[in-house]
Amino acid sequence: MLQKWELTPISCASGSQVITIMMGGKQYCVMPHPDLTANSYEYNQSNGNLKALVNSPNRASRPKKEGL
């Protein structure tokens, strides 16, 4: 399913910024993606959609500060 959504699975313990997706009682971690604006999602099997569990934007989508 993750490949269908063009998401890149990575280790949840990779030490880098990850997006977590709960699917079928298991946790999957993927690299940040512009379409995923929350940190955690749950897969809704009945409609095939992801539901954000955390509404705060992830670090990857925040603008970077330049300078000090």
N, C-alpha and C positions, 0 to 999 in steps of 0.2 A: 504494500500500500504506500509506503514512504517513497519508493521509486516512482510510483504512478504520479505522486504529487511533486516530483522532481526535487525531493529533499535529500540531503546527504546525511546518512546515519553516522554518528560518531560515538565514542565511548562517553558514558555519563561521568566518568572519572577522569576525563581528558585534561581538566584544569583550565579549559577555555570556556568562553561563553557558549551555553547550549540552550536549546529550546526543548522542553520535555513534552512528550505526548503519551497520554495513558490510552492504551488500546488493548482490549481483551484481557484486562487485569494485569498487564505488563507495562513497564515504563520504557519508553524509547527516547533517545536523545538525538537531536539533529543540529546541524550547523544553523546559525541564524539565517533567516530568509526575509526579504523585504515584505512579503505578504503576511508574515507572522509577527504581529505587533505586541503580543504578550509573551510571558516567559513559560507558561504552562497551558496545555490544552488537553481536552478529553475527546476521544473519537466517539461520535454518536453513530452507532452501527445502523440504526433505523433509517437515518437520512443520509449517511455517508459524509457528514460534515464534521469539522473540528469546532469545539466550543472552548473559548478562552476561559481558563480557570483563574487567571491573575490578570487584572486589567492594567497594571502598570506597564509602560513600554519597556522593552528590553534594552540593554545597553547598546546593542548594535544599531538600533534605529534612532538613537539620540544623536543630535549634531555634535561634532567634536569641537572643543574649544581650541582656538588658536592662540598661542602665546600664553603669557601669564596674566 
